[in-house]
Amino acid sequence: MADRLWIMRHGEATPGFPDEARRLTTRGEDEARAMGRWLASRDDIDWGRLKVLASPYVRAQQTAALVLDALPDEVSLDTLDIITPDDSPEAVVDWLTLESDEGPLLLVSHMPLVAALTGLLAEGRAGAGVGFVTAAIAELEADVRAAGCARLVGMTTPSSLR
């Protein structure tokens, strides 16, 4: 059976420098909470196997923590250093193919990586990615987490939940 992979862009963040220290705005916090409630409402997720990995940047860590607040207690958050804004989507796919365990996975990251990664997984080309508004989640399923081997099942945004 194909495993689910959710790729999420962080919620709306404040401008500023350094980039890795930017924090969520109040709206960004609300977006993350809404997406957490949406995930929590699903009955097709194996919570005991779900892994949540976030970029080390503050806004991605905040987003992931707010999403986790809505999920069952057995779901925990880990950091993945290779999913910052300018990291290589190919490197992430290599990691997914070689190092990630089986089971559902939520990655919380940034543009342009989230778009390029989604395109690479679903279409085999990083340039084929979809647009991501803040806190959007692309849902993919794949028997093998490799370039061109996933199917984009859907895209959910905070505004689509209203």
C-alpha positions in Angstrom: 0.0 0.0 0.0 1.2 3.5 -0.8 2.4 5.7 2.0 1.3 9.3 2.4 3.6 12.2 2.3 2.4 15.6 3.2 4.6 18.6 2.2 3.7 21.8 4.1 4.8 25.4 3.7 5.2 27.2 7.0 2.5 29.8 8.1 2.8 33.5 7.3 6.0 34.9 8.8 7.2 38.4 9.7 9.8 40.0 7.5 13.3 40.4 8.9 16.9 39.3 9.2 18.4 36.8 9.7 16.0 34.7 7.7 16.3 31.6 9.9 15.0 33.6 12.9 11.8 35.0 11.3 8.8 34.2 13.4 5.1 33.5 12.5 2.6 36.3 12.5 -0.7 36.0 14.4 -2.2 35.0 11.0 0.5 32.4 10.5 -0.2 30.9 13.9 -3.9 30.7 13.0 -3.1 29.1 9.6 -1.0 26.5 11.3 -3.7 25.7 13.9 -6.3 25.4 11.1 -4.2 22.9 9.2 -3.5 20.9 12.4 -7.2 20.7 13.0 -7.8 19.5 9.4 -5.1 16.8 9.7 -6.6 15.7 13.1 -10.0 15.4 11.6 -8.9 12.7 9.1 -9.6 9.1 9.9 -7.1 7.7 7.3 -3.8 8.5 9.1 -1.9 6.0 11.2 -1.0 8.3 14.0 1.3 5.7 15.6 3.5 5.7 12.5 3.3 9.4 11.4 6.6 11.2 11.5 6.7 15.0 11.5 9.9 16.7 10.4 10.5 20.4 10.2 13.2 22.7 8.9 15.4 24.2 11.7 14.2 27.7 10.9 12.0 29.3 13.6 8.9 29.8 11.5 8.9 26.1 10.3 9.4 24.9 13.9 6.6 27.1 15.1 4.3 25.9 12.4 5.0 22.2 13.1 4.5 22.7 16.8 1.1 24.3 16.3 0.1 21.5 13.9 1.2 18.9 16.5 -0.9 20.6 19.2 -4.0 19.3 17.3 -2.7 15.8 16.8 -2.6 12.8 19.1 0.1 12.7 21.7 2.1 9.9 20.1 3.0 12.1 17.2 6.3 14.0 17.8 8.4 16.6 16.0 12.0 16.1 14.8 14.2 18.5 12.8 15.5 17.8 9.4 18.4 20.1 8.5 18.2 19.6 4.7 14.7 21.2 4.2 15.6 24.9 4.5 14.5 27.3 1.7 17.5 27.0 -0.6 18.2 23.3 0.0 18.3 20.9 -3.0 15.1 19.1 -3.7 17.2 16.3 -5.2 19.0 15.9 -1.9 15.7 15.6 -0.1 14.4 13.0 -2.5 17.7 11.1 -2.0 17.1 11.3 1.7 13.5 10.1 1.3 14.6 7.2 -0.9 17.5 6.0 1.2 17.0 7.2 4.8 13.4 7.7 5.6 11.5 4.9 7.2 8.3 3.5 5.9 5.1 5.2 7.0 3.3 8.5 6.7 5.5 11.6 6.8 4.8 15.3 7.2 7.6 17.7 6.1 7.2 21.4 7.2 9.5 23.6 5.1 9.7 26.7 2.9 9.3 28.0 -0.6 10.9 27.5 -3.0 11.8 24.0 -1.7 8.3 22.8 -1.1 7.2 23.6 -4.7 10.3 22.1 -6.3 10.2 19.0 -4.1 6.5 18.4 -4.9 7.3 18.8 -8.6 10.3 16.5 -8.5 8.4 13.7 -6.6 5.2 13.9 -8.8 6.5 14.9 -12.2 10.2 14.0 -12.0 11.2 17.6 -12.5 11.8 20.2 -9.8 10.6 23.0 -12.2 7.1 21.3 -12.4 6.2 22.2 -8.9 2.9 23.7 -7.8 2.4 27.0 -6.0 2.1 27.0 -2.2 0.4 29.7 -0.2 1.4 30.0 3.4 0.5 26.9 5.4 -0.6 24.9 2.3 -0.2 21.2 2.4 0.4 19.1 -0.7 -0.6 15.5 -0.2 1.2 12.8 -2.2 1.1 9.0 -2.2 3.8 6.8 -3.4 4.9 3.2 -3.2 8.5 4.4 -3.6 9.5 7.9 -2.5 11.6 8.7 -5.6 11.6 11.3 -8.4 8.6 10.9 -10.6 7.1 8.1 -8.5 4.5 10.0 -6.4 1.0 11.0 -7.2 -0.3 14.4 -6.1 -3.6 13.5 -4.3 -4.5 17.1 -3.4 -3.6 20.5 -2.2 -5.2 21.9 1.0 -4.9 25.6 2.1 -6.2 27.3 5.2 -8.6 29.3 3.0 -10.1 26.1 1.6 -11.1 25.0 5.1 -13.4 28.0 5.7 
